[in-house]
Amino acid sequence: MLSHAIMPRRLHPVLAPVVLAVLVAMPASAATHVITQVDMSFSPPDVVINVGDTVQWVWTAGFHTVTNGVDLADPTVGKKFDAGLNPTSTTFSYTFTAPGTVFFFCRPHLLFGMTGSVTVQDASGVGDVPAHATLALASTPNPFNPRTLIGYTLPAASGVSAAVHDAAGRLVRQLAVDLQQDAGRHELAWDGTGEDGRVMATGVYLVTVTGAGLREATKVTLVK
C-alpha cells in the first residue's frame, strides 16, 4: 500500500509561522476601473473604488488631458497626474493608494464640463456614500443683490470645493478649496464680487460645488 504517498507533508515548525504571516499580509486583489473619453466627456464621470485599485482612462478621439484638480485655479492641479489622452497616448492609468476624493478634468475642455471624480475608500468604508446621493444644491435668494447663500447637503464627511464661473466659462471666484466639512447641511456665501474684490456685472453665473465624490452646479443671477 502506498497510501502514505498522498498525505500532505508538514511544514517545518520554524517555517510554518513565516508562511502564515505572508499569507495574512497578502492584500486582496486590486481592481482596474475603466473611464472612457466620449466626445467632450468622461464615461462614467464619477467612480468609487477601493484603496489600491487602478483607474484607466481610455481615449477614443480628439486631443484631451487627464489632469487632477477641481479646475485650473485649484492649487493642487496636476500634482498627482497630468497626462495627455490623444492618438499617440491612448490610455492612462493611475493607482490610488490613499482614501479620499480626487477630482480630475480635461484642460482643453474644462469649460465644456469635461470633469469627473474618483472616490477612494478603504474596503471597510465602501457604501458610506449612498449610490444615488446628491448635494441638493440651491441658492437663496436668487436673483440676488448683493449676497446669496449656496446651500448643499454632504452625505459624508469630505473636502468641499466651490467656484463661480461667468457665462463664458471664466473663473470669477473660488469660494472654497478642499474645505473639510462633516456630513450634513452647509452653506457658502457669495457677495457678487470677483477675486479682485470688484462687484461683477449683472448677469447669470454658474456655481459648482464638489464634495463626497459628488459634483453639482446651479445658476445664480446677479442683479443691480
C-alpha positions as CSV (number, residue, x, y, z in Angstrom):
1,M,0.0,0.0,0.0
2,L,1.2,3.5,-0.9
3,S,-1.5,5.5,0.9
4,H,1.2,7.4,2.8
5,A,2.3,8.9,-0.5
6,I,-0.7,11.1,-0.8
7,M,-0.5,12.5,2.7
8,P,0.4,16.2,2.8
9,R,3.8,17.0,4.1
10,R,4.0,19.1,7.2
11,L,5.9,22.4,7.2
12,H,9.0,22.7,9.2
13,P,8.0,24.1,12.6
14,V,10.3,27.1,12.0
15,L,8.9,27.9,8.5
16,A,5.2,27.4,9.4
17,P,4.6,30.8,11.2
18,V,6.6,32.6,8.5
19,V,4.4,31.2,5.7
20,L,1.3,32.0,7.7
21,A,2.4,35.6,8.2
22,V,3.0,36.0,4.5
23,L,-0.5,34.7,3.7
24,V,-2.1,37.0,6.2
25,A,-0.2,40.0,4.9
26,M,-1.1,39.4,1.2
27,P,-3.6,42.2,0.1
28,A,-6.8,41.5,-1.6
29,S,-6.6,41.5,-5.4
30,A,-6.9,45.1,-6.7
31,A,-9.3,46.0,-9.5
32,T,-9.0,48.2,-12.6
33,H,-11.8,50.6,-13.4
34,V,-12.1,52.0,-16.9
35,I,-13.2,55.5,-17.7
36,T,-13.7,56.2,-21.4
37,Q,-13.4,59.5,-23.2
38,V,-16.6,60.1,-25.2
39,D,-16.7,63.3,-27.2
40,M,-16.1,66.0,-24.6
41,S,-17.0,64.0,-21.6
42,F,-15.8,61.1,-19.4
43,S,-17.9,58.0,-19.1
44,P,-18.6,57.3,-16.3
45,P,-17.6,60.7,-15.0
46,D,-17.5,59.5,-11.3
47,V,-16.3,56.2,-9.9
48,V,-16.0,54.8,-6.4
49,I,-13.0,52.4,-5.8
50,N,-11.0,50.8,-3.1
51,V,-7.5,51.8,-1.9
52,G,-5.0,50.0,-4.2
53,D,-7.3,50.0,-7.2
54,T,-6.3,51.4,-10.6
55,V,-8.3,53.7,-12.8
56,Q,-7.6,53.6,-16.6
57,W,-8.7,56.4,-18.9
58,V,-9.2,55.3,-22.5
59,W,-9.1,57.6,-25.5
60,T,-11.5,57.4,-28.5
61,A,-11.0,60.7,-30.4
62,G,-9.6,64.2,-30.3
63,F,-7.0,65.7,-28.0
64,H,-7.6,65.7,-24.3
65,T,-5.8,65.5,-20.9
66,V,-6.5,63.8,-17.6
67,T,-5.5,66.3,-15.0
68,N,-6.2,66.1,-11.3
69,G,-7.8,69.1,-9.6
70,V,-11.2,70.8,-9.4
71,D,-10.2,73.4,-12.0
72,L,-7.3,75.5,-13.1
73,A,-7.4,77.6,-10.0
74,D,-7.0,74.6,-7.7
75,P,-3.6,74.8,-6.1
76,T,-3.2,71.0,-6.3
77,V,-3.9,70.9,-10.1
78,G,-1.6,68.5,-11.8
79,K,0.2,67.4,-8.7
80,K,-1.0,63.8,-8.8
81,F,-1.3,63.4,-12.6
82,D,-1.5,65.5,-15.7
83,A,-1.4,63.2,-18.7
84,G,-2.3,63.5,-22.4
85,L,-5.1,61.4,-23.9
86,N,-4.7,61.6,-27.7
87,P,-3.8,59.4,-30.7
88,T,-0.3,58.9,-29.5
89,S,-1.3,58.3,-25.9
90,T,-4.5,56.3,-26.0
91,T,-4.6,55.2,-22.3
92,F,-3.5,56.5,-19.0
93,S,-3.6,54.6,-15.7
94,Y,-3.1,55.7,-12.1
95,T,-3.2,53.6,-8.9
96,F,-4.8,55.2,-5.9
97,T,-3.1,54.4,-2.6
98,A,-4.9,56.6,-0.1
99,P,-8.6,57.2,0.7
100,G,-10.2,60.4,-0.3
101,T,-11.8,62.1,-3.3
102,V,-9.7,63.1,-6.3
103,F,-11.3,65.3,-8.9
104,F,-10.0,65.5,-12.5
105,F,-10.7,67.3,-15.7
106,C,-9.6,67.8,-19.3
107,R,-7.6,71.0,-19.7
108,P,-8.8,72.0,-23.2
109,H,-12.5,71.1,-22.4
110,L,-12.9,72.1,-18.8
111,L,-15.4,74.9,-19.7
112,F,-17.4,72.3,-21.6
113,G,-17.9,70.3,-18.3
114,M,-15.4,67.6,-19.1
115,T,-14.8,66.7,-15.5
116,G,-15.0,63.7,-13.1
117,S,-14.0,62.3,-9.7
118,V,-12.6,59.2,-8.1
119,T,-13.7,58.5,-4.6
120,V,-11.2,56.1,-2.9
121,Q,-12.4,54.2,0.1
122,D,-11.0,51.6,2.4
123,A,-12.7,48.2,1.9
124,S,-14.5,48.7,5.2
125,G,-15.7,52.2,4.1
126,V,-17.4,51.2,0.9
127,G,-21.0,52.1,1.0
128,D,-20.6,55.1,3.3
129,V,-21.9,57.3,0.5
130,P,-25.2,56.2,-1.0
131,A,-25.0,55.3,-4.7
132,H,-27.7,57.8,-5.7
133,A,-26.8,60.6,-3.2
134,T,-27.0,64.2,-4.3
135,L,-25.8,67.5,-2.9
136,A,-29.3,69.1,-3.3
137,L,-27.6,72.3,-4.3
138,A,-29.7,75.5,-4.0
139,S,-29.1,79.3,-3.9
140,T,-31.1,81.7,-1.8
141,P,-32.0,84.4,-2.7
142,N,-31.9,84.0,-6.5
143,P,-31.9,86.5,-8.2
144,F,-29.8,88.3,-5.6
145,N,-28.1,91.6,-4.7
146,P,-25.7,91.9,-3.1
147,R,-25.3,88.4,-1.5
148,T,-26.6,84.9,-1.9
149,L,-26.1,81.7,0.1
150,I,-25.3,78.4,-1.7
151,G,-26.8,75.6,0.3
152,Y,-25.9,71.9,0.0
153,T,-26.0,68.6,1.9
154,L,-23.0,66.3,2.2
155,P,-23.9,62.6,2.6
156,A,-20.5,62.0,4.2
157,A,-17.6,64.0,5.7
158,S,-15.5,65.3,2.8
159,G,-13.3,68.1,1.5
160,V,-15.5,70.6,-0.4
161,S,-14.5,72.9,-3.3
162,A,-16.7,75.5,-4.8
163,A,-16.2,78.0,-7.6
164,V,-18.2,80.6,-9.6
165,H,-17.8,81.0,-13.4
166,D,-19.4,83.5,-15.7
167,A,-21.5,82.7,-18.8
168,A,-18.3,82.4,-20.9
169,G,-16.9,79.8,-18.5
170,R,-14.2,82.1,-17.0
171,L,-13.4,81.6,-13.3
172,V,-14.9,84.5,-11.3
173,R,-14.4,83.5,-7.7
174,Q,-13.1,80.5,-5.8
175,L,-15.4,80.1,-2.8
176,A,-13.7,77.0,-1.2
177,V,-10.8,74.7,-1.9
178,D,-10.8,71.3,-0.1
179,L,-12.7,72.8,2.8
180,Q,-13.1,69.9,5.3
181,Q,-16.7,69.6,6.5
182,D,-18.8,67.0,8.3
183,A,-21.8,65.2,6.8
184,G,-25.0,67.4,6.8
185,R,-26.3,70.7,5.6
186,H,-23.8,73.6,4.9
187,E,-23.8,77.0,3.2
188,L,-21.3,79.1,1.3
189,A,-21.8,82.8,0.7
190,W,-21.0,84.7,-2.5
191,D,-21.2,88.5,-2.3
192,G,-21.2,89.0,-6.1
193,T,-17.5,90.0,-6.2
194,G,-14.6,88.6,-8.2
195,E,-11.2,87.5,-6.9
196,D,-10.0,91.2,-7.2
197,G,-12.9,92.3,-4.9
198,R,-14.8,94.2,-7.6
199,V,-18.5,93.7,-7.9
200,M,-19.4,91.7,-11.0
201,A,-21.7,92.9,-13.7
202,T,-25.4,92.0,-13.8
203,G,-25.8,88.5,-15.4
204,V,-26.1,84.8,-14.9
205,Y,-23.3,82.9,-13.2
206,L,-22.6,79.2,-12.6
207,V,-21.8,78.0,-9.1
208,T,-20.2,74.5,-9.0
209,V,-19.8,72.6,-5.7
210,T,-17.9,69.3,-5.4
211,G,-17.7,67.1,-2.3
212,A,-18.1,63.4,-1.1
213,G,-17.5,62.2,-4.7
214,L,-20.4,64.3,-6.0
215,R,-20.4,67.4,-8.2
216,E,-23.4,69.7,-8.8
217,A,-23.9,73.1,-10.4
218,T,-26.6,75.8,-10.1
219,K,-27.2,79.1,-11.9
220,V,-27.5,82.3,-10.0
221,T,-28.5,85.7,-11.3
222,L,-26.8,88.9,-10.0
223,V,-29.0,92.0,-10.5
224,K,-28.1,95.6,-9.8
